């Protein structure tokens, strides 16, 4: 069970953040209604109140206020360095962005998921029909002929009985 209260959305946006007269740039890694993760090498100490300028996809700037909840800083490049920020104050531009971009994205994912589930059901139905058809075909379309030379049973399609058939073991003609 997730301890998160709000769904996260992966969204890469340019971010400028500042506190105590220091200003840095970073990139958002993911965003939710009440938080974001900023990828940066200049993470502030947890508990620091910061001002965030988020450059939205349409070019407008959203100004947010937040508090750093966690900071990740390592020398390893495969770990996302940065800071998790809880958003304390938003502006109308950010609220509009959340409604339009992220909720529409969520709807697209939901539609895609429903389509995928429908395709899976159709595929499973087709596989079941094929299994049923094969079972019916195997009961009705095959017969067994014993080889006159080696006495091995050979399973033969009924439709091939008019042809010259050979034993699968010794090669003797069956009829």
Backbone bond lengths (Angstrom), bond angles and torsions (degrees), N, CA, C in turn:
res aa  C-N    CA-C-N  psi(-1)  N-CA   C-N-CA  omega(-1)  CA-C   N-CA-C  phi
1 X - - - 1.449 - - 1.517 108.83 -
2 X 1.322 116.69 131.60 1.451 121.32 -177.36 1.527 111.09 -78.28
3 X 1.318 116.55 142.26 1.462 119.61 177.72 1.531 110.83 -88.86
4 X 1.320 117.36 -1.00 1.459 121.01 -178.98 1.522 110.75 -77.73
5 X 1.331 114.93 139.65 1.465 119.78 179.68 1.518 112.30 -90.89
6 X 1.333 117.78 -24.26 1.455 121.94 -176.35 1.524 109.98 -125.22
7 X 1.317 115.39 141.38 1.460 121.30 179.42 1.526 109.56 -67.14
8 X 1.329 116.29 137.87 1.460 121.91 178.29 1.514 110.23 -95.52
9 X 1.320 115.98 146.79 1.458 122.81 177.20 1.521 108.12 -125.84
10 X 1.314 116.94 131.73 1.453 120.41 176.84 1.515 107.75 -74.15
11 X 1.311 116.68 120.11 1.456 121.42 -179.70 1.520 108.61 -151.51
12 X 1.323 115.68 121.04 1.465 121.50 179.35 1.524 109.42 -95.34
13 X 1.320 116.05 110.91 1.459 122.19 178.42 1.527 109.03 -133.61
14 X 1.315 115.77 148.80 1.461 119.50 175.82 1.523 109.19 -69.97
15 X 1.337 115.15 140.66 1.456 121.02 -177.66 1.520 108.87 -134.38
16 X 1.331 116.32 135.20 1.461 122.07 168.75 1.522 105.97 -115.33
17 X 1.321 116.56 131.56 1.459 119.19 -179.47 1.519 109.29 -134.38
18 X 1.341 115.33 148.53 1.462 118.99 -177.07 1.526 110.55 -146.82
19 X 1.325 113.83 152.77 1.470 122.17 175.39 1.522 107.28 -162.84
20 X 1.304 116.45 142.72 1.471 122.79 176.28 1.524 112.25 51.87
21 X 1.320 117.53 40.27 1.458 121.74 176.95 1.518 114.71 78.74
22 X 1.314 118.57 -1.46 1.462 121.70 177.95 1.525 108.86 -103.07
23 X 1.339 115.87 136.81 1.453 120.39 -179.10 1.524 109.96 -130.04
24 X 1.326 117.12 136.32 1.458 122.73 -178.85 1.521 110.26 -137.97
25 X 1.334 114.95 167.94 1.459 121.08 176.66 1.521 109.58 -117.19
26 X 1.337 113.93 156.14 1.452 120.21 177.46 1.513 109.52 -161.46
27 X 1.314 115.47 -169.22 1.464 121.74 178.94 1.518 107.58 -132.38
28 X 1.336 115.99 135.61 1.462 118.37 177.06 1.523 108.67 -71.26
29 X 1.303 115.88 141.06 1.452 121.21 178.69 1.516 109.72 -99.97
30 X 1.323 115.48 -44.56 1.455 120.73 173.84 1.519 109.16 -151.06
31 X 1.331 114.89 158.32 1.462 121.05 -175.06 1.518 108.65 -136.56
32 X 1.331 115.61 144.01 1.460 121.25 170.80 1.524 107.07 -132.52
33 X 1.321 116.65 -177.59 1.458 120.12 -179.62 1.518 111.90 -62.78
34 X 1.301 117.37 -31.98 1.457 121.07 -175.20 1.524 114.64 -124.63
35 X 1.331 118.18 19.59 1.450 118.58 178.67 1.509 113.18 -171.54
36 X 1.322 114.97 168.00 1.456 120.94 174.80 1.514 109.46 -156.63
37 X 1.318 115.19 158.72 1.452 120.68 174.29 1.515 106.92 -111.27
38 X 1.333 116.80 125.95 1.457 122.24 -179.35 1.518 108.00 -106.70
39 X 1.332 115.61 120.67 1.460 120.26 176.62 1.522 108.11 -82.66
40 X 1.317 115.25 120.31 1.457 121.82 -178.22 1.525 109.75 -162.15
41 X 1.305 115.87 158.49 1.462 121.08 173.62 1.535 110.90 -92.34
42 X 1.349 115.93 -1.87 1.466 120.90 -174.82 1.527 111.11 -119.18
43 X 1.318 116.84 55.99 1.462 120.23 -179.58 1.511 111.65 -74.02
44 X 1.332 115.44 141.03 1.459 120.74 177.24 1.525 109.99 -85.39
45 X 1.318 115.08 164.44 1.461 122.57 -179.84 1.536 109.33 -67.97
46 X 1.336 118.21 139.88 1.465 119.71 176.42 1.528 111.47 -53.77
47 X 1.328 115.59 138.57 1.463 121.45 -177.35 1.513 112.80 99.66
48 X 1.344 117.82 -11.54 1.460 121.55 -179.72 1.527 110.04 -75.85
49 X 1.334 116.28 130.71 1.466 120.51 175.16 1.525 107.75 -85.41
50 X 1.344 115.31 131.10 1.459 119.75 -176.32 1.533 110.95 -130.00
51 X 1.331 114.41 157.67 1.458 122.15 172.52 1.520 106.74 -105.45
52 X 1.318 116.18 133.24 1.463 121.32 -175.05 1.521 109.01 -121.14
53 X 1.328 116.03 129.97 1.465 121.17 171.45 1.518 106.75 -109.85
54 X 1.318 115.41 114.30 1.455 123.18 -176.69 1.524 107.75 -103.42
55 X 1.333 117.46 119.97 1.465 121.04 178.75 1.525 107.44 -87.00
56 X 1.326 115.60 109.93 1.459 122.30 -174.58 1.527 110.80 -77.95
57 X 1.338 117.90 162.71 1.467 121.46 -176.74 1.530 114.35 -57.28
58 X 1.336 117.85 -29.86 1.468 120.15 -179.81 1.529 112.48 -83.22
59 X 1.338 117.51 1.64 1.463 121.44 178.13 1.516 113.42 96.11
60 X 1.315 118.19 -12.64 1.461 120.52 179.09 1.534 109.30 -74.57
61 X 1.327 115.10 162.91 1.458 120.86 -178.17 1.518 109.39 -115.87
62 X 1.305 115.93 131.08 1.452 122.24 176.93 1.525 107.83 -108.12
63 X 1.331 116.05 130.69 1.461 120.35 179.45 1.523 108.94 -105.46
64 X 1.324 115.15 123.42 1.456 121.93 -177.17 1.518 109.73 -123.22
65 X 1.311 116.32 157.49 1.457 121.48 171.82 1.524 106.39 -119.03
66 X 1.332 115.78 139.91 1.447 119.21 -177.72 1.509 112.33 -152.40
67 X 1.318 114.51 177.14 1.457 120.65 177.84 1.527 107.81 -130.51
68 X 1.322 115.87 134.28 1.462 121.39 -179.44 1.527 108.08 -71.43
69 X 1.329 115.97 124.49 1.465 121.04 -179.61 1.521 111.99 -100.72
70 X 1.337 116.27 -31.69 1.467 119.12 177.13 1.526 108.71 -154.30
71 X 1.325 114.63 151.19 1.456 120.83 178.85 1.520 108.47 -130.03
72 X 1.338 114.86 134.55 1.458 120.87 177.69 1.518 106.77 -116.17
73 X 1.328 116.00 120.46 1.468 120.18 179.74 1.517 108.66 -142.15
74 X 1.343 114.47 111.48 1.467 119.95 178.80 1.522 108.84 -135.76
75 X 1.325 115.34 169.06 1.459 119.69 176.20 1.528 110.58 -88.39
76 X 1.328 116.89 -8.01 1.470 121.41 -178.23 1.521 110.30 -82.17
77 X 1.333 116.08 130.76 1.463 120.30 -176.88 1.521 112.71 -78.31
78 X 1.335 118.39 -20.59 1.460 120.31 -178.21 1.528 112.27 -80.81
79 X 1.312 118.29 -8.49 1.461 122.06 176.80 1.529 108.18 -99.23
80 X 1.320 116.40 136.22 1.463 120.45 -179.15 1.524 110.07 -72.72
81 X 1.316 116.22 106.29 1.458 120.84 173.76 1.520 107.96 -77.50
82 X 1.304 115.40 142.82 1.460 118.41 178.42 1.506 110.98 156.94
83 X 1.349 114.17 -156.48 1.458 118.44 -178.04 1.516 111.35 -147.13
84 X 1.308 114.15 141.90 1.457 121.62 174.66 1.511 108.07 -90.08
85 X 1.334 115.63 128.07 1.461 120.55 -175.17 1.521 109.68 -121.37
86 X 1.327 115.97 131.59 1.465 120.62 171.33 1.520 107.49 -88.94
87 X 1.319 117.16 128.19 1.459 121.37 -179.19 1.522 108.85 -83.41
88 X 1.341 115.16 124.94 1.458 121.16 -179.63 1.522 112.08 -98.61
89 X 1.349 116.43 -38.61 1.466 121.50 -179.88 1.525 109.32 -133.63
90 X 1.333 115.14 137.30 1.464 120.63 178.06 1.527 108.95 -119.86
91 X 1.308 115.73 175.41 1.461 121.24 174.36 1.534 108.43 -126.10
92 X 1.331 118.00 169.79 1.477 120.45 -178.12 1.530 113.45 -59.79
93 X 1.328 117.55 -33.06 1.470 120.32 -179.75 1.530 110.14 -63.35
94 X 1.324 117.18 -41.25 1.458 121.29 179.26 1.530 110.86 -68.45
95 X 1.329 116.22 -43.17 1.466 120.29 178.68 1.531 110.39 -60.25
96 X 1.321 116.56 -43.08 1.465 121.81 178.48 1.533 110.35 -63.67
97 X 1.330 116.57 -42.67 1.463 121.89 177.70 1.530 110.36 -59.19
98 X 1.331 116.27 -45.48 1.466 119.89 179.13 1.519 111.13 -59.22
99 X 1.330 115.73 -47.76 1.465 119.48 -178.34 1.515 111.83 -63.43
100 X 1.320 116.89 -48.58 1.464 120.12 -173.36 1.522 112.77 -77.40
101 X 1.297 117.56 -54.85 1.464 121.34 -172.96 1.527 113.06 -75.05
102 X 1.308 116.02 -56.12 1.446 119.28 -170.25 1.524 112.75 -76.54
103 X 1.320 118.09 -39.92 1.457 118.94 179.52 1.516 111.07 -70.80
104 X 1.338 118.08 -35.69 1.473 120.72 174.49 1.520 109.87 -65.24
105 X 1.325 116.99 -40.19 1.463 121.25 177.18 1.520 109.76 -60.19
106 X 1.331 116.36 -43.60 1.456 121.01 178.53 1.526 110.82 -62.68
107 X 1.350 117.05 -40.40 1.464 120.74 177.50 1.524 110.59 -62.81
108 X 1.342 117.23 -41.79 1.470 120.51 178.94 1.520 110.42 -62.45
109 X 1.343 116.44 -41.47 1.467 119.69 177.87 1.525 110.47 -63.39
110 X 1.332 115.99 -41.01 1.458 120.13 179.79 1.525 110.30 -64.11
111 X 1.348 117.26 -43.65 1.463 120.59 177.77 1.516 110.86 -61.95
112 X 1.342 116.37 -43.04 1.456 121.29 179.97 1.528 110.11 -63.47
113 X 1.323 116.18 -40.76 1.459 120.96 179.16 1.525 110.57 -64.05
114 X 1.340 116.87 -43.14 1.462 120.27 179.04 1.521 111.04 -64.03
115 X 1.343 116.94 -40.87 1.458 121.17 178.56 1.522 110.05 -63.79
116 X 1.328 116.43 -42.73 1.462 120.77 178.89 1.523 110.54 -62.39
117 X 1.325 117.45 -42.71 1.461 120.77 178.91 1.521 110.84 -63.56
118 X 1.345 116.41 -39.17 1.461 120.28 179.08 1.531 109.98 -64.57
119 X 1.347 116.93 -42.95 1.465 121.02 177.92 1.530 110.73 -61.97
120 X 1.334 116.26 -40.60 1.465 119.96 179.24 1.530 110.61 -62.86
121 X 1.353 116.81 -42.94 1.465 119.96 178.76 1.517 110.74 -62.68
122 X 1.340 116.75 -43.18 1.464 120.88 179.45 1.521 110.15 -62.17
123 X 1.323 117.19 -44.85 1.461 121.60 179.74 1.528 110.80 -62.48
124 X 1.340 117.31 -43.43 1.462 120.39 179.24 1.523 111.04 -63.93
125 X 1.329 116.27 -39.91 1.471 119.65 177.22 1.525 110.70 -62.22
126 X 1.341 116.32 -42.79 1.467 120.04 179.41 1.527 110.88 -63.56
127 X 1.337 116.43 -42.84 1.463 119.81 178.90 1.526 110.65 -62.46
128 X 1.324 116.80 -41.49 1.462 120.67 178.72 1.523 110.85 -62.96
129 X 1.346 116.22 -42.64 1.472 120.19 177.96 1.522 110.86 -62.37
130 X 1.347 116.72 -40.71 1.464 120.40 179.30 1.526 110.51 -63.97
131 X 1.350 116.84 -41.62 1.456 120.42 178.51 1.523 110.44 -62.47
132 X 1.325 116.03 -42.96 1.462 120.50 178.93 1.518 110.19 -63.48
133 X 1.355 116.26 -44.31 1.467 120.40 179.25 1.523 110.85 -62.45
134 X 1.335 117.49 -42.21 1.466 120.55 -179.48 1.523 110.51 -65.19
135 X 1.335 115.95 -39.26 1.462 119.10 179.16 1.518 109.86 -63.96
136 X 1.327 116.26 -45.51 1.471 119.85 179.02 1.520 110.08 -63.92
137 X 1.343 116.79 -40.43 1.467 120.71 -179.43 1.519 110.46 -65.85
138 X 1.339 117.20 -40.14 1.450 118.87 -177.22 1.527 111.25 -68.26
139 X 1.319 117.53 -30.94 1.455 120.43 178.28 1.526 110.36 -73.42
140 X 1.314 117.99 -41.12 1.455 122.48 -171.84 1.522 115.16 -93.60
141 X 1.318 118.92 -27.04 1.459 119.72 -168.49 1.524 114.76 -104.40
142 X 1.304 119.45 -2.01 1.461 121.21 -178.98 1.525 110.66 -117.19
143 X 1.300 113.81 151.91 1.458 120.07 172.82 1.521 107.94 -139.20
144 X 1.301 117.18 164.18 1.459 121.39 -179.53 1.526 108.99 -112.62
145 X 1.336 115.43 130.38 1.469 121.14 177.72 1.517 107.86 -122.45
146 X 1.337 116.07 128.99 1.459 120.67 178.84 1.528 108.98 -85.99
147 X 1.336 116.09 134.03 1.469 121.69 179.50 1.536 109.25 -68.85
148 X 1.357 117.98 131.29 1.467 120.33 179.19 1.526 112.95 -69.09
149 X 1.341 117.70 -21.63 1.469 119.78 -176.67 1.527 112.22 -90.26
150 X 1.363 117.90 -48.55 1.477 119.83 -173.26 1.531 113.08 -113.10
151 X 1.293 118.53 -2.88 1.468 124.76 178.05 1.528 115.09 66.47
152 X 1.333 117.44 18.03 1.464 121.38 177.31 1.525 108.48 -78.81
153 X 1.335 116.68 139.98 1.459 121.18 176.60 1.526 108.45 -81.33
154 X 1.338 116.86 130.26 1.464 123.04 178.94 1.519 108.51 -116.09
155 X 1.327 117.03 125.82 1.458 122.05 176.62 1.519 107.38 -84.57
156 X 1.343 116.32 124.17 1.463 121.45 -172.22 1.516 109.50 -130.40
157 X 1.339 115.71 137.49 1.463 120.01 173.08 1.525 109.21 -65.74
158 X 1.321 116.25 135.80 1.456 121.36 179.67 1.527 110.53 -60.39
159 X 1.321 116.53 -35.45 1.469 120.41 -178.81 1.528 112.36 -67.03
160 X 1.342 118.96 -15.16 1.465 121.86 -179.68 1.534 113.28 -99.82
161 X 1.321 117.66 2.87 1.469 120.29 -176.96 1.526 112.73 -62.15
162 X 1.320 118.40 -25.58 1.465 120.49 -179.03 1.534 112.42 -78.17
163 X 1.313 118.01 -9.35 1.473 121.75 -179.32 1.523 109.97 -95.40
164 X 1.323 115.23 167.24 1.466 120.30 176.73 1.526 107.93 -79.19
165 X 1.311 117.28 110.54 1.456 122.69 -177.92 1.515 110.65 -103.18
166 X 1.330 115.43 143.37 1.461 121.06 178.88 1.517 109.65 -112.76
167 X 1.309 116.44 153.05 1.461 123.22 175.68 1.524 108.80 -66.47
168 X 1.321 116.21 138.70 1.460 120.95 -179.90 1.518 113.38 -70.82
169 X 1.355 117.83 -19.04 1.457 120.78 -178.12 1.531 112.07 -96.86
170 X 1.339 115.78 -55.15 1.473 118.24 -172.62 1.532 113.92 -104.56
171 X 1.338 119.27 -13.60 1.454 121.76 177.15 1.516 114.66 85.81
172 X 1.303 118.58 4.92 1.465 122.25 178.54 1.535 108.84 -73.31
173 X 1.357 115.65 143.11 1.463 119.01 176.70 1.537 109.40 -63.92
174 X 1.356 114.47 137.17 1.457 119.43 -176.90 1.525 113.40 -82.48
175 X 1.309 119.04 -28.10 1.471 120.10 -179.14 1.503 111.97 -123.97
